[in-house]
Amino acid sequence: MAAEAEYQGGLTLAAGLPFLGPMSAGFSASLAATLPDIQARIAGALSGQVQVVLNPPSLAASAALAAQIGAAIQAAIATPGVMVDITAAAALIAELSAILGQLQANLALSASFGSLLAAGGVHFYTVEGSVGDMTGALQPHLAGGIPGGEGPDQNGFALVMVAAEPAAMTAIRTLAGA
């Protein structure tokens, strides 16, 4: 079968690869839903003794906070001979603070990924047929350069995915919305 190329348009990555938008949104929503739980668990571990602001969290700040909590608890008890071991609470706070930091970093990464998906000017082509004819099928589309571009000598970047197995071909078609 002779290869045939079809121009799909100058699109954003999200429009050209429609699975990426919902995937990115789901990832962000999942992270955003997890943050309040972690923050609430940290607040619970603190037992209301000290107000905490965790922007940005750090292990050093958590350790200092744990020491303040221990001092506040010991001062509140003020009974001779009573010792309070805050090691477990301090370890929990440190662990939750580290998780919170990772979640916040992942949310920032997700936001930057979302801005990449919104980048326009990506030209999509679908090519189907004999693999040996695929470059020839693209030639008429690219010989004069990309639509709206500076001509055939303009530098560009292309990602070509070629599959021969029917399941893989269907997967690529689905990913490309073709």
Backbone as a ProteinNet text record, in pm:
[ID]
protein_1_A
[PRIMARY]
MAAEAEYQGGLTLAAGLPFLGPMSAGFSASLAATLPDIQARIAGALSGQVQVVLNPPSLAASAALAAQIGAAIQAAIATPGVMVDITAAAALIAELSAILGQLQANLALSASFGSLLAAGGVHFYTVEGSVGDMTGALQPHLAGGIPGGEGPDQNGFALVMVAAEPAAMTAIRTLAGA
[TERTIARY]
85	0	89.2	66.1	142.4	110.1	211.9	192.5	123.3	34.2	-35.5	-20.5	14.7	28.7	-87.5	-132	-240.6	-202.2	-214.5	-185.4	-301.9	-272.1	-375.8	-394.6	-295.6	-308.6	-198	-187.5	-97.5	-173.4	-135.9	-213.3	-127.1	-191.1	-117.7	-89.4	3.6	29.2	-95.2	-170.6	-291.8	-395.6	-406.4	-503.5	-453.1	-322.7	-266.8	-256.9	-236.7	-229.6	-332.8	-458.9	-568.1	-566.9	-493.7	-490	-409.2	-319	-230.6	-303.4	-402.2	-473.8	-543.7	-631	-697.9	-600	-493.2	-394.5	-328.4	-289.1	-225.6	-322.3	-447.2	-547.1	-573.8	-582.4	-604.7	-489.9	-367.2	-248.7	-250.7	-278.6	-282.9	-393	-510.7	-622	-589.8	-524.4	-486.1	-389.7	-291.4	-195.8	-263.7	-346.1	-413.3	-506.1	-567.5	-656.7	-579.5	-455.9	-374.9	-315.7	-286.3	-221.6	-298.4	-428.8	-499	-490.4	-492.9	-482.3	-348.2	-241.9	-107.9	-99.3	-149.8	-146.2	-228.4	-343.4	-426.9	-356.2	-286.5	-215.2	-101.6	-35.4	70.9	8.8	-102.4	-168.9	-215.2	-266	-308.3	-191.6	-77.1	41.5	88	60	99.1	2.1	-113.5	-215.2	-254	-250.3	-295.9	-206.1	-91.1	-3.9	67.8	97	174.6	114.3	102	56.9	174.8	147.8	254.7	218.7	314.3	301	404.8	360.6	451.1	475.2	516.1	550.9	689.2	788.3	797.5	840.9	806.2	847	995.2	1057.4	1195.5	1213.9	1304.9	1331	1386.6	1469.5	1527.3	1417	1324.8	1214.4	1126.2	1104.5	1023.3	1088.8	1218.3	1289.7	1282.4	1299.2	1289.9	1149	1050.5	912.3	885.5	938.9	920.4	980.5	1094.2	1156.7	1068.3	1008.6	917.3	795.2	744.5	627.9	663.5	779	822.7	835.4	891.9	907.1	769.9	677.8	543.8	471	484.7	419.6	477.8	609.7	673	634.3	625.9	586.6	440.8	356.3	214.3	194.7	272.8	259.6	314.6	433.1	499.6	489	485.6	481.4	620.3	679.7	814.3	816	919.3	938.7	866.6	790.5	721	804.1	836.8	913.8	823.7	835.2	757.2	853.6	827.6	910.9	839.4	896.8	833.7	902	985.3	1058.5	964.7	861.2	768.1	694.1	648.3	577.4	670	794.2	890.1	918.7	930.7	955.5	836.4	714	594.2	586.1	612.7	608.3	713.3	832.8	938.5	899.2	843.2	801.8	691.4	589.2	479.2	525.7	618.3	671.6	747.8	822.1	894	795.4	688.9	585.7	519.8	489.2	428.3	519.2	647.3	742.7	745.5	741.5	740.1	612	499.2	371.4	370.4	422.7	426.8	518.2	631.4	721.2	653.3	579.6	508.9	397.5	331	228.2	290.2	405.2	474.5	514.9	564.1	600	477.1	366.8	242.4	196.5	209.9	171.2	259.1	389.2	477.3	446.7	407.9	368.6	242.1	150.4	28.7	59.4	158.4	193.7	259.8	332.7	388.4	277.7	173	61.2	-11.2	-5.9	-74.4	7.1	133.4	218.6	162.4	142.9	89	198.7	156.7	251.1	314.2	257	306.6	225.2	292.8	225.5	218.5	97.9	75	41.3	105.6	78.9	53.4	-37.5	-52.7	-9.1	61.4	111.7	76.2	18.9	-16.1	16.2	66.4	97.9	232.1	294.8	424.5	529.6	600.8	701.1	805.5	845.6	945	897.8	766.7	710.9	677.8	694	648.9	722	853.3	924.9	881.2	857.2	809	670.5	586.7	452	455.7	554.8	567.8	632	709.4	784.5	697.7	583.8	503.5	454	434.5	385.3	494	618.3	726.8	825.2	816	913.1	920.8	808.9	808.1	820.8	840.7	847.3	714.9	708	584.1	488.2	359.2	262.3	288.5	296.6	320.7	465.2	552.4	692.8	776.7	907.3	1002.1	1057.7	998.6	1043.7	1119.6	1168.3	1228.9	1362.9	1428.2	1558	1543.9	1422.1	1399	1428.4	1494.9	1520.4	1391.9	1376.7	1260	1296.3	1201.2	1219.9	1098.2	1121.3	1009.5	1023.3	911.1	904.1	818.4	873.3	799.9	780.3	655.8	626.1	573.3	638.8	597	568.9	456.5	421.4	373.5	403.6	358.5	260.1	264.9	171.4	34.2	-72.3	-206	-242.1	-211.6	-245.6	-168.7	-42.2	38.8	-8.3	-47.9	-100.7	-227.8	-313.8	-437.1	-404.2	-306	-266.7	-216.9	-131.7	-80.3	-193.1	-281.8	-396.4	-479.6	-502.3	-581.4	-511.9	-381.5	-306.6	-309.7	-303.2	-301.5	-441.6	-543.7	-680.3	-717.1	-646.4	-672.3	-766
-118.3	0	124.2	213.9	338	422.9	486.6	570.3	700.1	744	870.7	952.4	1079.6	1169.8	1267.4	1302.4	1398.8	1499	1627	1733.4	1745.1	1737.4	1744.9	1886.6	1972	2111	2154.9	2286.9	2346.1	2356.6	2277.1	2262.3	2280.3	2280.9	2269.2	2120.6	2090.5	1950.1	1883	1955.2	1897.5	1865.4	1950	1923.8	1813.4	1812.5	1712.4	1574.3	1569.3	1442.6	1451	1428.7	1459.9	1384.6	1277.7	1205.7	1280.6	1369.9	1436.4	1534	1606.8	1704.5	1640.7	1541.6	1477.9	1408.1	1351.5	1284.9	1386.6	1500.6	1605.6	1661.2	1684.4	1737.3	1638.7	1510.1	1408.2	1401.3	1411.5	1409.1	1528.9	1647.5	1768.3	1759.9	1712	1700.6	1601.8	1493.3	1393.9	1452.8	1525.8	1589	1694.1	1776.4	1882.9	1825.2	1711.8	1648.9	1589.6	1551.1	1488.7	1591.6	1711.2	1813.1	1845.3	1870.2	1903	1790.5	1665.6	1553.2	1555.9	1576	1580.6	1698.9	1814.2	1931.3	1907.2	1842.4	1811.9	1712	1614.3	1516.7	1584.9	1679.5	1753.5	1834.3	1902.1	1981.4	1892	1772.1	1677.9	1632.8	1611.3	1568.4	1678	1799.9	1911.8	1932.6	1870.5	1874.8	2015.9	2107.9	2242.9	2319.8	2268.6	2338.4	2456.2	2444.5	2547.5	2567.2	2691.5	2718.6	2698.4	2634	2602.9	2655.1	2714.9	2753.2	2670.9	2593.8	2502.9	2547.4	2671.1	2719.9	2777.1	2721.5	2581.1	2497.5	2371.3	2286.5	2250.3	2231	2182.8	2095.3	2002.3	1913.7	1991.1	2090.6	2169.6	2245.4	2304.6	2376.4	2280.3	2159.3	2059.8	2016.6	1998.5	1958.4	2069.5	2194.3	2307.2	2317.3	2294.4	2296.5	2185.4	2069	1957.2	1991	2056.9	2096.7	2197.7	2292	2388.9	2319.5	2222	2147.2	2075.5	2010.1	1940.2	2034.4	2150.5	2248.3	2297.2	2318.5	2363.8	2257.4	2132.4	2023.5	2011.7	2016	2005.2	2123.4	2242.3	2360.3	2347.8	2293.8	2278.4	2176.9	2071.8	1968.2	2019.5	2075.5	2136.4	2053.1	1922.4	1834.4	1774.3	1786.3	1731.5	1580.9	1538.8	1397.1	1344.2	1426	1380.7	1421.5	1324.2	1349.6	1320.7	1399.7	1380.1	1344.3	1232	1188.4	1228	1323.4	1371	1315.2	1214.9	1159.1	1108.8	1036	980.8	1092.7	1194.4	1306.2	1382.4	1402.7	1473.9	1394.8	1263.2	1179.4	1183.3	1179.3	1186	1320.2	1426.7	1560.3	1571.3	1521.2	1526.1	1445.1	1326.4	1241.9	1309	1360.8	1426.6	1554.3	1625.9	1746.7	1712.3	1601.7	1558.1	1518.8	1448.1	1410.2	1534.9	1631.4	1755.4	1828	1832.4	1895.7	1826.6	1693.9	1619.5	1647.3	1650.9	1678.7	1818.5	1915.5	2052	2061.4	1990.4	1988.4	1923	1815.5	1747.7	1835.4	1912.6	2004.7	2112.3	2163.4	2263.4	2202.7	2079.8	2011	1991.5	1953.7	1933.3	2063.9	2173.6	2303.3	2339.5	2312.4	2343.1	2251.2	2126.8	2034.9	2086.9	2141.2	2198.9	2313.5	2395.8	2506.5	2454.2	2343.4	2282.9	2234	2177.1	2127.3	2239.5	2360.1	2473.2	2538.3	2497.2	2556.4	2523.5	2625.9	2607.2	2595.5	2581.8	2579.4	2444.5	2338	2203.6	2152.3	2113.5	2070.1	1917.9	1866.7	1722.5	1668.1	1557.7	1485.3	1339.9	1277.5	1133.5	1072.4	961.6	892.9	746	690.4	549.2	485.8	364.9	290.2	223.5	196.4	130.1	214.7	153.1	225.4	289.2	217.5	271.1	394.7	415.6	530.8	647.6	629.4	732.6	864.8	861.2	988.6	1055.9	976.9	1033.9	1093.7	1032.6	1085	1218.4	1236.7	1363.5	1472.2	1433.4	1528.9	1641.6	1612.8	1724.2	1819.6	1767.5	1851.7	1941.3	1894.4	1967.2	2033.1	2006.1	2059.6	2211.5	2277.6	2423.4	2476	2388.4	2428.1	2401.2	2429.3	2407.4	2523.2	2499.4	2606.8	2727.4	2844.2	2966.5	2984	2893.3	2899.7	2987.4	2971.9	3054.9	2985.3	2875	2806.1	2678.9	2612	2480.1	2480.3	2595	2599.2	2629.1	2651.1	2677.5	2550.2	2565.8	2451	2411.2	2281.9	2231.1	2103.1	2046.1	1920.5	1835.1	1705.9	1614.8	1491	1439.8	1312.8	1223.3	1113.8	1021.6	891.7	847.6	718.7	628.2	514.5	420.3	286.3	227.8	97	8.3	-120.5	-215.8	-316.7	-337.1	-430.2	-364.1	-434.4	-373.4	-305.9	-368.5	-309.2	-179.3	-177.1	-56.5	52.9	12.7	109.5	175.2	93.7	146.6	239	201.9	285.9	422.2	424.8	552.5	635.6	572.2	644.4	706.7	630	679.2	794.7	781.9	889	1016.1	1001.8	1119	1169	1100.3	1141.7	1124.4	1035.5	1016.5	900.2
0	0	0	-91.7	-97.7	24.4	76.9	194.7	157.5	244.2	225.8	353.3	336.4	450.3	449.9	569.8	582.9	690.7	657	752.9	849.5	978.7	1081.1	1134.3	1112.4	1154.2	1247.9	1261.8	1360.3	1490.4	1585.8	1708.2	1832	1947.2	2072.6	2093.7	2182.5	2213.1	2269.2	2351.4	2409.9	2303.3	2201.6	2094	2001.5	1975.8	1884.7	1946.2	2075.3	2148.1	2260.4	2228.3	2321.1	2453.4	2465	2592.7	2697.4	2655.7	2750.8	2843.6	2792	2874.3	2993.2	2969.4	3082.9	3177.8	3123.1	3207.7	3300.5	3244.8	3325.1	3428.6	3388.1	3481.5	3594.3	3561.9	3664.5	3762.9	3710.9	3796.5	3891.4	3837.4	3920.6	4025.6	3985.2	4078.6	4190.5	4155.3	4255	4357.2	4307.6	4398.2	4485.2	4422.8	4497.8	4604.6	4576.8	4674.5	4790.9	4767.8	4871.6	4968.1	4920.4	5004	5132.6	5126	5251.3	5354.8	5310.6	5403.9	5476	5401.9	5462.4	5558.1	5516.4	5604	5730.7	5717	5833.8	5925.8	5869.6	5952.7	6028.3	5965.4	6035.4	6149.2	6118.9	6222.8	6337.1	6305.8	6409.6	6494.1	6431.4	6505.4	6600	6564.1	6649.5	6765.4	6758.6	6864.4	6905.7	6814.4	6845.1	6938.4	6973.5	7067.2	7002.5	6874	6806.2	6668.6	6624.6	6488	6394.1	6280.5	6186.2	6048.2	5983.2	5843.2	5768.9	5670.3	5600.5	5456.7	5438.9	5305.2	5306.9	5254.1	5215.1	5334.1	5338.1	5450.8	5439.2	5554.7	5554.2	5677.1	5666.8	5779.7	5898	5871.1	5979.9	6054.2	5979.3	6042.3	6120.7	6067.2	6136.4	6266.6	6264.4	6385.6	6490.3	6447.6	6540.2	6597.4	6511.9	6556.3	6656.9	6631.6	6724.5	6860.7	6859.3	6985.4	7059.6	6985.7	7047	7106.3	7033.9	7082.7	7212.8	7213.1	7333.6	7451.7	7427.8	7534.9	7583	7487.8	7525.3	7606.3	7567.7	7641.1	7781.1	7791.8	7923.4	8011.6	7953.3	8032	8076.1	7989.5	8023.7	8135.5	8134.4	8236.9	8369.6	8367.6	8483.1	8610.8	8595	8711.3	8727.4	8843.7	8863.3	8835.7	8770.1	8744.9	8621.2	8552.6	8432.4	8311.2	8226.6	8103.8	7984.1	7884.6	7762.7	7650.3	7585.3	7472.1	7343.8	7273.1	7150.5	7025.9	7044.5	6931.4	6822.6	6862.3	6763.4	6691.1	6766	6703.2	6608.8	6652.5	6567.9	6440.3	6452.7	6334.8	6239.5	6294.6	6211.6	6139.8	6211.7	6151.6	6041.9	6068.2	5966.9	5842.9	5864.7	5752.4	5671.5	5739.5	5670.2	5599.8	5660.6	5597	5470.1	5472.3	5351.9	5242.2	5279.7	5182	5124.9	5210.6	5166.3	5067.2	5096	5004.9	4869	4869.5	4743.3	4665.4	4735.8	4668.3	4607.4	4680.6	4628.7	4507.3	4509.8	4393.5	4274.3	4298.2	4189	4132.8	4218.1	4169.5	4080.6	4120.4	4038.4	3903.8	3905.5	3781.6	3694.7	3755.7	3681.3	3617.5	3688.1	3632.4	3513.5	3522.6	3410	3291.9	3318.9	3212	3143.3	3222.2	3165.5	3071.1	3104.9	3014.9	2887	2896.9	2775.7	2683	2742.5	2661.8	2588.9	2643.6	2583.1	2471.1	2455.5	2351.5	2214.3	2135.4	2001.2	1896.5	1772.8	1662.1	1635.7	1690.2	1661.2	1543.2	1436.9	1314.7	1313.2	1304.4	1309.8	1171.2	1139.7	1016.2	1052.6	985.4	998.3	866.8	874.5	755.7	770.4	666.4	670.3	536	541.6	420.3	433.5	321.1	318	390	482.2	560.4	468.7	363.9	270.6	196.2	187.9	117.2	209.6	339.3	432.6	415.4	398.5	381.2	252.4	148.3	22.6	37.4	120.1	141.7	216.4	302	374.4	288.4	190.7	107.9	52.5	-9.6	-63	46.2	166.8	276.6	334.4	330.5	397.1	300.5	172.3	74.6	79	102.5	109.4	250.6	347.5	488.4	556.2	684	758.6	730.8	739.8	715.7	806.6	746.7	822.3	865.5	821.8	862.4	770.9	780.3	706.1	582.8	543.6	423.1	454.6	348.9	365.9	440.6	452.1	521.7	671.2	718.3	860.2	938.7	1053.7	1139.8	1211.4	1234.1	1304.3	1377.1	1443	1514.9	1487.4	1464.8	1438.6	1525.2	1566.1	1636.6	1549.9	1508.6	1422.1	1497.1	1506.6	1568.1	1457.3	1439.2	1335.9	1402.6	1371.2	1425.8	1311.5	1320.7	1219.9	1277.3	1407.3	1471.3	1480	1447.7	1448.5	1580.6	1691.8	1821.6	1842.2	1804.8	1820.2	1724.6	1602.8	1507.6	1562.6	1621.2	1681.5	1797.5	1877.1	1991.2	1944.1	1842.2	1791.3	1732	1655.8	1599.3	1711.8	1817.4	1929.6	1998.9	2023.2	2088.3	2007.5	1874.9	1787.4	1755.9	1805	1776.2	1630	1562.1	1418	1393.4
[MASK]
++++++++++++++++++++++++++++++++++++++++++++++++++++++++++++++++++++++++++++++++++++++++++++++++++++++++++++++++++++++++++++++++++++++++++++++++++++++++++++++++++++++++++++++++++

